[in-house]
Amino acid sequence: MSAAPEGDLRPLAVFDVDGVLADVTHRLHHLRARPQRWERFFQAADRDPLLAEGADRLRAALLDHDVLYLTGRPERTRRLTERWLDRHDLPTGPLVMRRDDDHRPARWMKREVLRRLSATREIVSVLDDDPAVVAVLEADGWPVELATWLPHSSTLQRAQERQGRT
C-alpha cells in the first residue's frame, strides 16, 4: 500500500487483527491453562487461519480508504504479525500494537490510539471483535462495528479485561 502525499490522505479504516482477520480459536487453550501460557499463545499466532469475512472487508475498504491495523497484540509480536499479514496477501501496515509493558484492557488502549490518530486523520470506520472495545468506542461516538463472524471467546475476554494482554 503506497502512502498518499500529505494533504491527499484518504479517510482511515481501522481494523483489529485477532477475531477480525485472524482466527485465534486454535490457541485459546494456552489461556485456559494454569498458569496461563501467554508467550505460547502469541507465538502460535503465526498459524492462525485467515477469517475470510474480515479479509474481504479489508480488501473492500482499501478501494476508498487507507487501512490501519489497531491490535492489542504486544509490540514484541510485530514481525510475526507482519509475516502473517503478508502470507495472507494483506498489507503489512501501518500496524499499531500495544506496548509490551501496557496491560490495560484493550478498550482503553484503543481509545487512546484513536484519539491521537483523529488529531491528524479522518477515521471513518473501526472494526473490532471485542464487545467491550466496541461499547467504549461507540459511547465516544466513533463509527465502530462489532465483528461477529468469529464468536468472541469468554476466555479471551477475561484475559483482556483482567490482564490486558491482547
C-alpha positions in Angstrom: 0.0 0.0 0.0 1.5 3.3 -1.0 1.3 6.3 1.1 -0.6 9.3 -0.3 1.0 12.7 -0.3 0.4 14.6 2.9 -2.8 16.8 2.1 -4.1 14.0 -0.1 -4.8 11.4 2.6 -7.8 9.2 2.2 -10.1 8.5 5.1 -8.9 5.9 7.6 -10.5 2.5 8.1 -9.2 0.8 11.3 -9.1 -3.0 11.7 -8.4 -5.2 14.7 -6.4 -8.4 13.9 -7.4 -11.2 16.3 -11.0 -12.2 15.8 -11.5 -9.9 12.8 -8.8 -11.1 10.4 -7.2 -14.0 12.4 -8.9 -17.0 13.9 -7.4 -17.4 17.3 -9.5 -20.3 18.5 -6.8 -22.9 18.0 -4.6 -21.2 20.6 -7.1 -20.3 23.3 -6.1 -23.5 25.2 -2.9 -21.6 26.2 -5.1 -19.1 28.1 -7.2 -21.8 29.7 -4.1 -23.4 31.2 -3.0 -22.7 34.8 -0.7 -20.8 34.8 -1.7 -19.1 31.5 0.9 -19.5 28.8 0.9 -16.1 27.2 4.1 -16.4 25.2 2.9 -19.7 23.7 -0.4 -18.0 22.9 1.3 -15.2 21.0 3.9 -17.4 19.3 1.2 -19.7 17.9 -0.4 -16.7 16.1 1.6 -17.4 13.0 -0.6 -20.4 12.5 -3.9 -18.5 12.7 -6.3 -19.3 9.9 -7.5 -16.2 7.9 -11.1 -15.2 8.5 -12.5 -14.7 5.0 -15.2 -12.2 6.1 -12.6 -9.9 7.7 -10.2 -10.1 4.8 -13.0 -9.4 2.3 -14.0 -6.3 4.4 -10.4 -5.1 4.5 -9.8 -5.5 0.8 -13.1 -3.6 0.1 -12.0 -0.8 2.4 -8.7 -0.5 0.6 -10.6 0.7 -2.5 -11.6 4.1 -0.9 -9.7 4.2 2.4 -6.3 3.9 3.9 -6.3 1.0 6.3 -4.6 0.9 9.7 -4.4 -2.2 12.0 -5.0 -1.5 15.7 -4.3 -4.6 17.7 -3.9 -5.5 21.3 -1.1 -7.8 20.4 2.2 -6.8 22.1 4.9 -5.0 20.1 7.2 -8.0 20.5 5.0 -9.9 18.1 5.3 -7.3 15.3 7.5 -9.3 12.9 5.3 -12.4 13.4 2.2 -10.4 12.7 3.7 -8.7 9.6 4.7 -12.1 8.2 1.2 -13.4 8.9 -0.4 -10.5 7.1 2.0 -10.8 4.1 1.4 -14.6 3.9 -2.3 -13.9 3.5 -1.8 -11.2 0.9 -2.8 -8.3 3.2 -0.9 -5.1 3.6 1.6 -5.3 6.4 0.9 -1.9 7.8 0.6 0.6 9.2 0.3 -1.6 12.3 -0.3 -0.1 15.7 0.4 -2.5 18.6 0.3 -2.5 22.3 3.5 -1.6 24.1 5.0 -4.7 25.7 4.5 -3.2 29.2 0.9 -2.0 28.7 -1.6 -4.3 30.4 -4.6 -2.0 30.3 -7.8 -3.5 28.9 -7.9 -3.2 25.1 -10.8 -0.7 25.2 -8.7 1.9 26.9 -5.6 1.4 24.8 -7.5 1.5 21.6 -9.5 4.6 22.7 -6.2 6.4 23.4 -4.8 5.5 20.0 -7.9 6.6 18.1 -8.0 9.9 19.9 -4.4 10.5 19.0 -5.0 9.4 15.3 -8.1 11.6 15.0 -6.0 14.7 15.5 -4.5 14.2 12.1 -6.7 11.7 10.2 -10.4 11.3 9.5 -11.5 7.9 10.9 -14.5 6.6 9.0 -14.7 3.1 10.4 -13.4 0.8 13.2 -14.0 -2.9 13.1 -13.3 -4.9 16.3 -14.5 -8.2 17.7 -14.3 -7.2 21.4 -17.7 -6.1 22.7 -16.1 -4.0 25.5 -14.0 -2.1 22.9 -17.0 -1.6 20.7 -19.1 -0.3 23.6 -16.5 2.2 24.7 -15.8 3.5 21.2 -19.5 3.6 20.3 -20.1 5.7 23.5 -17.4 8.1 22.4 -19.1 8.5 19.0 -16.6 6.5 16.9 -18.0 4.8 13.7 -17.4 1.3 15.1 -18.8 -2.1 14.2 -18.7 -5.4 16.1 -17.2 -8.2 14.0 -19.5 -11.2 14.6 -18.1 -13.9 12.2 -16.0 -15.4 15.0 -17.9 -15.6 18.3 -15.9 -13.7 20.9 -14.4 -16.1 23.4 -15.1 -15.7 27.1 -11.6 -17.0 27.8 -10.1 -14.2 25.6 -12.5 -11.6 27.1 -11.5 -12.5 30.7 -7.8 -12.3 29.7 -8.2 -9.0 28.0 -10.1 -7.5 30.9 -8.0 -8.9 33.8 -4.6 -8.9 32.3 -4.8 -6.6 29.2 -2.5 -8.6 27.1 -4.4 -8.8 23.8 
